[in-house]
Every structure is written in structure tokens, then in C-alpha cells.
Amino acid sequence: MPRTFARRFAPFLIFALVLLFSAPVLAQDKVKLRMSTPASATDQRSVALEEVFGPAVAEFAIYEPHYNSSLIAQGSELEAIASGDLEMSIASAQELANFFPEFSIFATGYVHQDAAHQVRVFNDPLMDPFKKKVEDELGVKLLSVMYLGRRHVNLRQSKEELTVMKPEDLAGVNLRMPGTDAWQFLGKALGANPTPMAFTEVYTALQTASVDGQDNPLPTVVDAKFYEVTKQIILTSHLVDLNYIAFSKAVWDKLTPEQQAAVQAAADAAAESGRQKQLQKEEELVAFLRDKGLEIYEPDLKAFREHVQAQYAGSELAASWPEGLLEKINALGN
Ligand code: KDO
């Protein structure tokens, strides 16, 4: 009887064993990659990560995005990664400057010239000590650079009420800027009176007139619907803004070399996809915003550039920049 039993069930047993050993990684065995950002789901960086990054790592990881700062407050994401409460974010140079002041060089007005310049700078050996420090001291890997766009000044007042051609024209203007020192410095350098505030509060603050304006690239002005509560955009292009795809080093170290290569390739592909979409949107959206009734014009750019650069020269922020670095960054420009 036992022999018959064994003979009868042997094929099932073998089949079960084959299944067990050849089965793809089960969902519960996959590494969960929680990504937190203040951006919305329709922001092109979010779209690129969801459409390009997520599927590219799906064999061994579950990409789980959290938008509108619903998981972690804006500015706390790096700390959350460092303490193991988060696996990914799209971090700004300004946030990194909170930990490592020298990162403020990448958050300085009129330093990066365009999206291609950002990529050259990020991939240049000049970035190696920056990446290493963040990895060693914060446990965060900076995988790739994402393009946010050219930041411009966006005000509630109409051009008739307030025309801004030079930094002096921004005197007394309450300009919302994100809440770190490097951001606030930039707001002051522009000539405005910067007010720190989280991104998710900006729409209401504009609507209720608790600030006069905000600064962001055109795709963000449209995505966050700031055009509904503002009347003009001054094309200052004061910051060609970026975010780094930040990834937990602890998680990275648990991946196989093949998985690490896949994560890196996926991050680069998502950054490239997002960059192209964001650039295209920047081109198209002037017409869209004019159609919505906003006045859009270029100020005296030379006056803005010179004023901003003069504020940084000799500042405490600039004192943290490695010697000769600004020249190296400039040399990678056009
Ligand atoms: C913002 O708060 O104005 C900012 O543009 C700062 C960026 O670094 C980035 O965090 C961005 O917000 C959010 O992703 C929302 O687009």
C-alpha cells in the first residue's frame, strides 16, 4: 500500500518541486521601493518613473510611488531614506545642501545652463566626491539627474499692477520658495522677500493672497494649476532646476550585481524620458498659459544674472564650494 501510494503521487511531488525551484520571484519576496515626492502623479518626473523605471525593475522589485508628500513631508525624504523608512525620492540639490553645504553650488542661480549641461555635470568626475559623500555619510545613492525645468517668477498681480524688469522691482514681493536655506538665499538673491512654504500649500496660499507669488518651471505651473490663481510670469530662468533620483544604499547593497545594473539603467532611462517630456512641455506651455490669460514676458536678464551672481560671490554658501569647481562646471557649459 505505501509503495503504491508513493508511485501514484511521485509525479505530483516531482512537479511540485520543479515548480518550487523554477518559480519566478514571488511578490512577497520582491523588494519594495517606496518613493515619496511632493510632485503629483501627472508631473512628468512621476510619469517617467512610473512608466519607465517601475516596469524595468518589476522582475525583482515593486515600485510604489507616493505623491503630493502623502508619505513623507517635503524636505524630509533624505532623512527617511537614511533611517530606512523610505527607499527612494527625487531629491533636490537644495535638500542635499542641508546636509552637505557644498551641494548649494548645484542650486545656485544661473549656474546650470540647460538640461544637457546638467547631465554633463552629473556624469563628470567632478561629481564623484559629492556622490561618495552622500553614499558614505547618508546612505543614499544618487543614481541619475532628472530635469525639472527653468524656474521663473510667477505672480498674483497683473503686469499692469506690477511690472518686473529688474531685481529692484521685486523689492517687498512675498515670493514663496521651498523651505531650505539654499532656496531662501536664491529668493533673496533675486531681489524678493522669500517666504518658506511646502509645495503642497502653494496653491491655497496664492488663492488666499497670503503670498504674492511663487517660482517654478512652466510645466509645474500648469500641472499644479497655479495659472488659475496667478496673472503673470516673468521669464527670469533664474535656476535650471534638477532633482536627483535618490536610492537607499542599504537596499542597493542587498541587490545582486545584475539587479543593481538593472536599477541603474532603469533610473537613467526614466530620467531621459522625463527630461524629453519636460523640455517639450516647456516649449508648448507658453501658448497654453497665454491662452489662460497670463501675461508672460522676459525681463532684463542681464540685470537679474548679474544681481544674483553678485549675491552669491563672497557668500557663506560660496565659501563651502570646493575651489575651482564653479570654473569646472562652467567649462562643461556651451
Ligand atoms: C517646489 O517646492 O517649488 C519644487 O519645485 C522644488 C523641487 O525641488 C521639487 O521638490 C518640486 O517642488 C516638487 O517635486 C513638486 O513639483
Boltz pocket constraint, residues with backbone or C-beta under 6 A from the ligand:
constraints:
  - pocket:
      binder: B
      contacts: [[A, 37], [A, 38], [A, 39], [A, 40], [A, 43], [A, 90], [A, 91], [A, 92], [A, 148], [A, 178], [A, 197], [A, 198], [A, 199], [A, 215], [A, 216], [A, 220], [A, 242], [A, 243]]
      max_distance: 6.0
